[in-house]
């Protein structure tokens, strides 16, 4: 520990503190929603001012070029169930740092300066842009020339689902020279920036990070979790990978995700140490790539995946996945060889290895079922997320239940099933049973091609090594000091790494449960995580249950803690949310003051209403808000308009499958000063009994288009994306539209195959207009309602209109 402290101090002492003046100035502009003057003018002007100041002080070794790009384009993406995006005249600020004589190839560094509505966006992603400005300043003043160019992209429309990065990589002339990129993102506010995606393939990029990063924090486990789609999020990494065919590194701050995308995401909450370490790492990696021979010949090093993970933030272990596969199979084969000798022992009648393996698996399943039943019970009685502010509650509730159940199952087995069996033999057997399970898991996960199999390898290799070193002590009565010390030493590496990894997982996933929608039971998810970690950590200590004389005290203690915690949770003493100024953990609620109009085939309004549409972002819905705002209750649950796409509701994104519980409070009609203008330009009969409908649409900076072909009709082509319509979950089609300043009206067409007779029309098409800023954003009624919400909520509100047409 002394060596580690000295190591950290010595490294930190040599570093230059990165300035966070840039960060304060960007966030001082306020929320920077795409299309707003704050984003399109003030933020852009500030960035240009700082870049010009940096350019004036740069050395002769470098050449700085600046470009403002305002692209228009469209693409489809399978994120959130699938939808299509269209953007017009959005903004990118691009800086190219070249060697004086120019360079053929470049590395890209990407951040975004826009923010979600109603938030200052300090961590997401102003801090990354501030770090990039500081890196540009540092490199431009260096007299050491670069071998390759560095392109700094300050993109102005990432929160609009990755639009600006698409505009850059598919349309800008500099994009053709890029051979690698670093994407700077956030899923939390400060802390360490985690490398959670690399590649695809291109192992040389991981090697570059390993060689250059001064404070590494990286995990292939995080990469495989993120790319599995479990986390409802995506980054510009996907755009550069899928549309630019460029490999890269994806980094994100993950600490304190409770205030990510809220009004609390302010610059004062990001510690100087976080900015410092991020700047150190990114500067070092960018400089390494910009002076690397491999960048120019990256195509020669592109094949193969990499197993990588950091060790306590001190260094990164990285090796080719094919090497990992060989190591894993050799380790598993060695374990199977050892276990086969046990199975072939002469005393076969006393060999309980197979039964011990089955019993261990049964104990794990029983533990999982029991703890999940507790989680479901807690959710049903309305006490979900009791641990959201008090994380220790989840450990006392679900952790103690998991351990108690494991101990109980094996205690009963010892008493009734193995009552006449030698205790030392049972201890030896259940150690081998755990080794058998881990060896099987290692072989199967390696066979699946997952790089995360290295975890199983640790849980096979080190315990097996310890067992071989102290195999004689296992058969002796009573545990000697040598036995205990050697056993603990053998478990030290896998246990230490698993605890470290568990902290990272909980750091990421616990806050996500507060924004995971109304359909997922967060207690079930967290309880599942706790059971899995408990099972892993206890796997090589189950054998001690058979070595000790009694587990009565342990069971009584664990049961008492569990029962007391459960009673306290049921009583409601642990309130899920917090308004603590130093460490807020708010409940997220979105409110949209909406006016809806439904038109028939003749263009007549057949139904209209107005209300404030309310979505709670977690499983608790509005149950905790009703006591403060009584009119918001379950009597105003939103009905689904079955004949309309997406239930006739103004979704800004196609997340309807995540929020099936929402509320509609009747309100006065709104009259935006900039309403939508929508008209049919033409109706054309096409070959093969198809009809093409052409439209013109203008309105605010954010609009959603929903399309539902009627029965017998099919949407075959349209003018968006690559021309092939992509349906969302449920079968309707969703288009996300946004524009910057001075955008021309949007022209688009849809082509449908239709039956000969269609008295009710062939397609329903709806448009939602969202007013995220300016005088149309919040009506007086919406303002008044937001003021009544308790201070432990983050309530984000805006106005919108919804119009449904039939053609």
N, C-alpha and C positions, 0 to 999 in steps of 0.2 A: 504493500500500500504506500509506503514511503517513496519507493521508486516511481510508482505511478504519479503521485503528487508532484514529485520533482520534475518528472517528464512533462507533465501538463504545464507547470509553472514556467519551465524553461522555454517551451514552445510559445506560450502566451506572451512572455516578456519581449519576444523579438518582433511582435506584430505591430502594425500601424493600425490605430483605431479608425474604423470607417465612420465617416460622417453620416448622421441621420438628419441633417438640415434639409436635404432633398425630400426626405419622407414627410417631415412636418409641413413643408410647403405644398406638396402634392395633396395631402389630406386636408389642408386648410381650404382648398378649393371647394370641398364639400362632396356630396354624392356625384359621381361622374357616370351618369346613365348614357348609353349610346343615343345620339341624336340631340342631347342637351347642350346648351352653350358651355356648360362647365366641362364637358368631355371633349367636344369638338373644337372649342376655341380656347378656353382658359388653360386647360391642361396641355393642349398642343403648343400654345404660345409659351408656356413655362418651360416645357421640354426643349423647344427650339432655342429659347434664351440661354438655357444652361449649356446646351450643346455648342452654341456659338462661342460662349465664354471659354469652354474647354478647348475648342478649336484654336482660339487666339493664343493659348498658352502651350500648344503642342510643339514638340520638337521637330526638327527637319527630317528625322528618321521615319516619320509617318505622314500619311495623307488622309484627311478626313473628308468624306463626302456625305451629304445629307439629302434625303428625299422625302417628300410627303406624298403618300399614295392614298387615293380614295377609290378603292375598287368596287365593282358591282359584280355579283355572281350568284351561283346557286349550287347546292349539293344535297345529297341525301345521306343520312347517317342512321345506323341501327341502334343508337343510344336511346334510352327510355322507350323501348319498344318499337322504335323506327319512326322517322319523320323527315321532312324535307325543309331545308333552310334557304331563304332568299335574302340577300342584302344589297343595299344600294348606297353608294357614296359614303361608306364608312371610312374611318381614318387610320392610317398607319404612319408612324414616324420612324424612319429607317436611317441608321448611321452606319457607314462603312469605314472601318479603320484599316487602311492599306499600308503595306510597305511603300516607301517613296517611289519605287519603280513599278508598283502594282503587283498583283498576284492573280494567278489563274483560279485558285481554289479558296474556299472560305469556310469558316465555322460560324454558326449562328447562335446568338444568345437571345432568348425570347422572354419578355414579360408583357403584362397588359396593364394599362393605366385606367381602364374603365372599371366601374364598380357596379354591384347590383343596386337597384333603387333603394333609397332611404338609408344607405350605409356609407361611411367614409372610406371603407375598403383599404385600411392601412396594411393589413397583412395580405389581403387578396385584392390587388397584388402590388400596391404602391411601394411596399418595402423592396420588392424585387427590382422595380424600376429605379429606385433610389440606389440600390447596390450596383446596378448596371451603369448608372451615371458615374458613380465613384470609380468603378473599374475602368470605364472609358477614360476618365480623367487621369487615373494612375498610369495606364498603358500609353496614353498619348504623350505623357511627359517623360517617358523612358527613352533613353538614347539607344537602347537595344532594339534593333529592327526585328520585325516579325517575318516569318517565312511565308505565312498565309494571311489572308485578310480575316478580320473579325467583323461580322455584321451584327449590329445591335438593333433588334426589332422591338420597338415600343408599340405594341399593338393596342388598338382602341376599341375592340369589340370581341373580347373573349367571353364575357358573361352572356353574350347573345349566342351561346353555344358555338364557340370556336370560329366565328365568321371571319374575323380579321386575319387570322393565320391562314385560312383558306385563300383569302384574297391575295395574300403575299406569295405563298408558295406556288400558286397556280398561275399568277399573272405578272409578278414583278421580274424584271430582267436579271436582277442580282440573284434570284433564287436558283438559277441554273448552276451557279458556281459552288453552292453549298454541298459539303460532303458529310457534315455532322452538325448536330445542334445540342444545346443545353436549354431545357425549358424550366423556368422558375415559377413555381406555383405555391398554393397554400391550401391546406385543409384544416388549419388551425391558426392560432395567433402566436407567432414566435416559437421559441424552443429550437431544437435541432432540425435542420432540413434533411429529410430522408430521401435517399435515392430509392424510388419505388418502381421505376421502370427503366429498362435499357433496351438497346437494340432497335428493331428485331435482329437477332443474331449479332454480328459484328463484335466479337469478344474483345477486340482491341480497345473499344470504348471503355469497357469496365476496367481493363488494364490501365488505361490512361487515368481514370479516376483513382484507382488504387495507388498509382505512382505519384499523383500530384496532390490529392486532397489532404489538407493538413489536419482536419477534424472529421474523419470519415464516419458516416452513418448510413448504411446501405443494407438491403436485405432482398434476396431473391424470393423469400417468402412473401414479402409485401407485394412484389411484382406479380406473383401468381395469384394472390388474393385479389388484387386490383383488376387484373385482366380477366378474372373469372366473372366479373360483373356483379359481385356481391355488393360492392359499394356503389350507390347510385350517383356516380360522378364521372367526369371525363376531363381531359386536358388537351391542349394544343398538340401534345405528343402524338395523338391519334391522327391529326390532320397532316403533320409532317411525314408520318410513317405511311399513311394510306394514300395520300394525294401527291406527296413529293418523293416518295420512295427514298427517304433520307433517314438514316439511323440516328439515335440520340440518347440523351440521358434526361430523365424526368425527376426533378427534385421538388419537395413540398415541405413547408412547415406543418407540423402535425400537433403541436402542443396546444391545449386549451381550445379545442374545437367547439366548446360551448358557445363562444361568442363570434364564431366564424359567420360571415354574412349577416351581422346584426349591427345595430347602432353603436355597440360597444367596441367594435373593431377600430380602435383609435391608435394613433402613433405612440402615445405614452404607455400603452400596454405591451409594446414590443421591447424587450430588454436589449440594451446595447450589446450584450454578449451574443445575442442571436444574430444581430446585424453583422457583428464582427466575424463570427465564425462562418456565416454564409458568404461574406465578402472574401474572406481568406480562401475558402474552398473553391468558389467559382472563379476567382481571379487565377488561382493556381492551375485549375483544370483548363480554363480557356487559353492561358498562356502555353500550357503543355501541348494542347492540340494545335495551336497556331504556329508552333515551332516543330511539329512532328512530321517526319517523312511519311508516316503511314496515312496521313490525311489525304495526300495527293493520290495514293495508291490504295484507298480504302476498299475498293472492289476486290483486292487480292486477299483481304483479311476478313471478309464479310461472313464466312460460313462458320456455323457452330454457336451453341449457347454456352452460357457461363454460370457456374454455381458461385455465388458471392454472398458474403455476410461479414459484417464488422464484429469485432470482439471488443465490447465495452467502449466503443468509440475510439479505441486506440489505434487499431489498424484493421485492414480488410483482408480476409482470406478469399482468394478467387482462384478457380481452376476450371479448365474446360469441362463441359457437361459430359463429354465422352470419357474423360478421365474419371469423373465422378461416378459414372455408370460402372466402370471397371472396379473402382474402389468399393462401391456398394455391393456388387455381386460377390467380390472376394470376401468382404466382411460377412455377408449373409451365408456364403458357402462355409466359411470357417465356423460360424455359429451352428449351422446345421450339422456339420461334421462332429462338433462337440456334443450336440444333443443326440445325434444318432448313436453315439457310443453309450449314452445313458439309456436309450431305449433298448439297446441290445445287451444290456447287462444280464448276467445269469439270474438275478433275483427279479425276474419279470413280474412275479405275482405281487411284489411289493412296490413296483414302479408305478407311481401315480401321475407321471408327467402329463399324459394326455387328459386325464380327468382333472388335473390341476389347471391345465390350460383352459379347458371348457368352463371350469368353475370361475376362473378369473374373468373370462369373457362374460359369463352370466352375471357376475357381480357388477361389472361395468354397465351392462344393460339395465339391471335393476336400479343402479344408482341414477342413471340418466332418466329413466322413467319416473322414479320417485321425485327427483328434483324438478323435473319439468311439470309434474302434476302440482307441485307447490307453486311454481311460477304461474301456471294457468289459474289456480285458485286465487292468487294475489291479484291477477289481472281482472278476473271476473268480479271480484268484490270492489273494484275501483281503486286499488292501491298500487297501480302500475307506476314504475319509475320512482319508487320511494328512495332508491339509491342514487338518483341522478345527481343530487347535490351532496349526498353523504355516501360515498362509494363503499365505505367500510360496511354499510348495511348489507350490501350484496354478498360480502364475504361471510359475515355473521349469519346471514339467512341461507344462502345457497351453498356456500363453502362448507359450513359445518354440517349441513344436511348431507352433502356428498360424502364427506369423510366418514360421518357416522354410519351411513348406509353401507359403505365399503367394509368398515370394521365389523358391523353387525353380521353381514353375510358370511364373512370368513370366520367370525367367532362361532356362529351356528354350525358352519361346516366342520370346524375343528372339534366342536363338542359332540355332534351327532354322527357325522360322516367319517371322521378320522379319529375317533376317540381312543382307539387302541394302537395308534401309529406313533412311532418315535418322533418327537418334536423336531429334533435336528434334521431328520430325514425330510419332514414336511417343509421346514424352512428352505432346505436345499432344493426341494421339488418346486416350490412356488417361485423361487428365484429363476429356476430354469423355465418355468411356465411363462413368466414375463419375458424372458429372453426369446422364447419360441415365438411369442406374439409379435415382439418388435422385429424379429428376423423375417417373419412372414410379411409384416407391413413394409419393411425395407425392400424386399423383393418385389412386392406388388406395386408400390409407388414408383420404384425405379422403372419397372416395366411400363408404367403409364407415361413415362417420360418427364416426370415432374422433377425439377431441380431441387425442390424442397425436401427430397428424400435424404438429403445430408443430415437432417435432424434425426431420422431413424438410425442412420449410420452411427451417429454419436451415441445413441441409446443402446446400440448393440456392441460397438467396439470397446468402449471404456468399461461398462459393467462386465463384459466377458473377460477382459484383461484382468480386472480386479479379482474375478472369480478364480481364474487360473492361478493367480498369485497366492490366494489364501484358501485354496480348495480343501486343505487339511483341516483348517480351523472350522469349516462349515460342519464337519462331522463330529466335532468335539462338543461336549456338553458345557454350556456356559460360554459367554462371549468374552474373549480376552481383549485387552487394550489394543494389541496388535491387530486383531480381527476388526475391531471397530474403526481404528484409524485407517487401515488399508481399505476397508469397505467404503468409508466416507470419501477417501481420496479418489477411489475409482469412480464414484458418482459425482465428484466435484465439477468436472467439465460439463457434462450434459445438464446437470441441475443448474449450474450458474448460467449457462446459455439459455436454458428454457425460462428461467426467471426473467432474464433480460428481455427475451422475445415476448414473454407474456406481458411485461410492462408496456412494450411498444404496441401490442395488439389492443390492450385495454385503453391506452392513451388515444388510439385512433377510433375505436369502435364505441366506447361509452358515450361520447358526445353525439355520434351519428344517430344513436337511438332516440335522441330528442328531435330529429328531423327526418325520420324514416317513414312517415306516413301513418295513416289511421288503421291500416290493415295488418301491420306486423306487430306482434306482441313483443315489446322490447324485453320484458322480464324473461320470456322464453328464450330469446336469443342470448341474453347475458348469462342466464342460468346454464345454457348449453355450453357456452365458452368456459364457464367456471368448472363444470363437470369434466370437460375434456382436459383442462389443465390439471385438475385434481387427479384424474386418472393417470395422466402422464407422470406427474410428480410422485405419485404413490406407487407406481408400478413395481419398483424394486424395493419397496418397504412393506409390501403385503406379507412377505415371508416372515417379518418380525412378529406379526400377529400370532404365528404358530410357534414362535420361540419364547414369547413372554408367557408368564403364568396366567395373567388375567387382563382383560380389556374393560372390566367393569367401570373403573374410574374414568377411563377415557370416554366410554360411551355415555356415562351420566353427564360428564362435563359438556360434551358436544351437544347432547340432546337438550340440556338446560339452556345453553346459549341459543340454540335454534328456536326453542319454544318461546323464550323471552323475546327474542327478536321478532318472531312471527306475530306475537301478541302486540308488540309495539307498532309493527307495520300495519296490522289490521286496525289499530286504534287511530291511525292517521297522524301520528306524532312526527313522522319524517315527511315533511312537505317536499315535493319533488323539485321545486324551482327556488331560485334565490335572486334577490335584488341587491346583494352585497356589492357595494361600490367597488371594492378591491377585487372581488372575484365573482362577478355575476354569472348566473346560470339560468337564463330566461327561457320562458315558454314562447315558442314562435307561433304567431297567428297572422294570417293574411286576410285582409278585408278589401273587397272590391265593390264600390258603389256602382251598381250595374243598371242599365236600362236595356230591356230586351224587346225586340219586335220580330214577330213571326209572320212571314208573307206567304200567300198561297200562289198557285200557278199563274194567276192573273195579276200578281203584284200587289194585291190588297192585303193590308194588315189584318190578320185574323185573331191575333192575340198579342198583347203587350203587357209588360209589368216592369216594376222597378223595385230594387231591393239591395241590401248590402249582403253580398255573398261572402261567407266566412269559412275559412279552412284552418283547422288546427293541425300543426305539423307532427303531432305525435299521437299515440294510441289513446291518450286521455281525452282527446277531443276538446270540448268546451266545458267539461264537468267542473273544473276548478274556477272557471270564469263566471259561470251562472250566478253564484252568490254576490258577485260584484256588479254584474250587469244582468238583472233578472230576466229581461226580455229575450236574452240569448239563451235558449233552452231547447230541449229536444222536441218541443211542439212545432218548431220551425225548421225541421230537417228538410233539406232540399229534395223535392221530387225530381225524378228523371223524366225529361221530355223524350219519350221513346222514339218519336218520329224524327227527331233532330240528331245530327251527328254530335257525339260527345255529350249526350243528354241535354243539349241546348244550353250548355254552360260555357262561360268565357275563359277557358283554360289558356294560360300564357304558354304552357308547355304540355305535352301529352302525358301528364302524370295522373290521369284519371284513375288508373288501376291502383295507385298508391293512396288515394284519398276518396274513398267511396262514402265516407261520412262527412257531410258538410251542411251548412245552415244558411238559410235565406231569410233575412230580416226585412220585412216590407219597408220601403223608403220612398221618398219623393223622386220624381223623374229628373234626370240630369240633362243639361243642354250644353255640351262642349262647344267652345268657341271655334274649334277646328274639327267639325264632324267629318265622317268619312264621305267620300263621293265615289259611288260605285255605279257602273253602267255596263251594259252589254254592247260590245262593239260590233259583233257579227255572229251569225249562226250559219254554219256551212255544212252541207251534206257531203260526206267524204265517201270514198270507196268502201266496200265491204260493210255497208249498212251502218257506218259510223257517223257521228255528229261532232263537229268541232265548235265549241263555244268560246269566243274571245271576249275578254273583259278589260276594263280599265279601273284601277283602284287608287285612290289617294287618301291620306289620313295622317294620323300621328306617327311617331317614329317606330312604334311597336304595334304590330297587328298579327292576328292569328287567322288562318284560313282553314276551314274544315269542309271536307267534301265527303258526301255519302251517295254513291250510285244507288238508284232504286232497284227493287227486285226485277230481275231480267236484264238489267243494264250492267255494264262493266266499264271501269275507267281504264282505258288501254294505253293512252299516251298523254303527255302534257309538256308544256314548255319549260318545266323546272328540272333542276338536277341534270341527270343524263338522259332525260326523256321518259324513263321508266318509272311509273308511280310506285311509291313505297308505302304500304299500308301500316298503320299503327296497330297496337293491340286492340282487338275488338272489331277490326275490319274497316273502320273509317280512315280517312286520309287527313294528315295534319301538315300544315305549312307554317313555319315560323318566319315572319317578315320583319325586317328592321331597316331603317335608313338613317344616314347622317343628315347634315344640313343640305338644303337646296336640292333635294332629290326630286326628280321628275316623276309623274304618275307611273304607277306600276302596271305594265301590260303583260298579260299572261293568257294562255288558252288551255283548255282541257278537251280531250277527245274521248268520246264514249261510244261503245257499241250499244245499240238500243233495239228493243223488240219493235215489231211493226205497230202494235197498238200500245200506247202508253198514256192513258187518260189522266193519270196523276203525275205526269212528268217523268223524266229519266234520272234526275239528279237533284239533291238538296245541297246547297252551298251556303255556308254561314261565315260571317266575318265578325271578329271581335277586335275592337280598337282599344288599346291600353294607353292611358295618359299617366306616364310615370313622373312627369316634372311639369313645371309651369303652372299657370293659373287654373288649368283644367284638372290638375292632379287630384285635389281633395275638395269635395263639396263641404259646405258648412255642416251638414248633417253628419258626414263622415268624420270631420274634425271633432265634433262634439262627442261622438261615440268613442273615438280613439282616446280622448281625454279621460274617459271613465274607466279605461282598462287599468288593472293593477300594475304597479311598478315592476313586478317580477315577470312581465311579459315584454316581448319585442313584437309590437303590432305594426306591421307594414301595410299601409293603405294606399289605394289609388282608385281612380274612376275608370270605367270602361263601358262601352256599348256593345250590344250583340244584335246582329241582324241576320235572319235566316231567309233565304230565297229558294224558290223551286223553279226549275227550268225543264 
